[in-house]
Amino acid sequence: MDALTLFGLFAVTAMLVTYALEDRSHWFVLLFAMSCGLGSAYGFLQGAWPFGVVEAIWAVVAARRWCLRPR
């Protein structure tokens, strides 16, 4: 397994875990947004730009949810 594949595995695993834990703390919403950003970077780095674009949009949506969520 090469470094790019490991990076992608880390990014999508972080997305899954932080999404599952979002109800526990508003910080998990922010971590989910950052994980989506990592997933987007992975998509662009591997040449799958549609995946990169969609993950970038998810990152913005999650960051907005974090900003609007009561603390």
C-alpha positions in Angstrom: 0.0 0.0 0.0 1.5 3.3 -1.0 1.5 6.6 1.0 -1.4 8.1 -1.1 -3.6 5.1 -0.4 -2.8 5.3 3.3 -3.7 9.0 3.3 -7.0 8.3 1.6 -7.8 5.5 4.0 -7.0 7.8 6.9 -9.2 10.6 5.5 -12.3 8.5 4.9 -11.9 6.6 8.2 -11.7 10.0 10.0 -14.8 11.1 8.1 -16.7 8.0 9.2 -15.7 8.2 12.8 -16.3 11.9 13.2 -19.7 11.7 11.4 -20.8 9.0 13.8 -19.8 11.1 16.8 -21.3 14.4 15.7 -24.1 14.3 18.3 -21.6 14.1 21.2 -19.9 17.5 20.6 -19.9 20.4 18.2 -16.1 19.7 17.9 -16.8 16.5 16.0 -18.7 18.5 13.4 -15.6 20.7 12.9 -13.4 17.6 12.7 -15.8 16.1 10.2 -15.4 19.2 8.1 -11.6 19.0 8.3 -11.8 15.3 7.4 -13.9 16.1 4.3 -11.2 18.6 3.4 -8.6 15.8 3.6 -10.9 13.6 1.5 -11.1 16.3 -1.1 -7.3 16.6 -1.2 -7.0 12.9 -1.6 -9.5 13.0 -4.5 -7.5 15.6 -6.3 -4.2 14.0 -5.6 -5.3 10.7 -7.0 -6.8 12.3 -10.1 -10.4 11.8 -9.3 -11.4 15.4 -9.5 -15.2 14.8 -9.2 -14.6 13.1 -5.9 -12.4 16.0 -4.8 -15.1 18.6 -5.8 -17.9 16.8 -3.9 -15.8 16.4 -0.8 -14.8 20.1 -0.9 -18.5 20.9 -1.0 -19.1 18.6 1.9 -16.3 20.3 3.8 -18.0 23.7 3.3 -21.4 22.4 4.3 -20.0 20.8 7.5 -18.1 23.9 8.4 -21.3 26.0 8.0 -23.1 23.5 10.2 -20.4 23.9 12.8 -20.7 27.7 12.7 -24.5 27.6 13.1 -24.6 24.8 15.8 -25.2 26.0 19.3 -22.4 25.4 21.7 
